[in-house]
Amino acid sequence: MSLIPNVPPKIFTLSAVALGYLLIDDNTANEQNALGNWLMLVAQVLCTNAYFKQVQSERQMINETMSEEETIQMMQKMITALKTEVENLKKTL
């Protein structure tokens, strides 16, 4: 079940504007600020969760498409790069 209605994007955005104006009515500036901050926090939680799900999905796709041989080769390249970086750091110390 989706909480987001199947409406055009412009109408969806307009409904948010209308709701924002309705919430302004009888609230003081401090109450509006508190409510606005709370709503932004909710939005940040949703955005962060959605982004993390995208990252997980992307990682799963990469893992599924990579063969074991490709994974080993990539890890060997990473090890070589790390060893090179450690050697460069030793030289600068």
Order of alpha helices (4+ residues) and beta strands (2+ residues): alpha-alpha-alpha
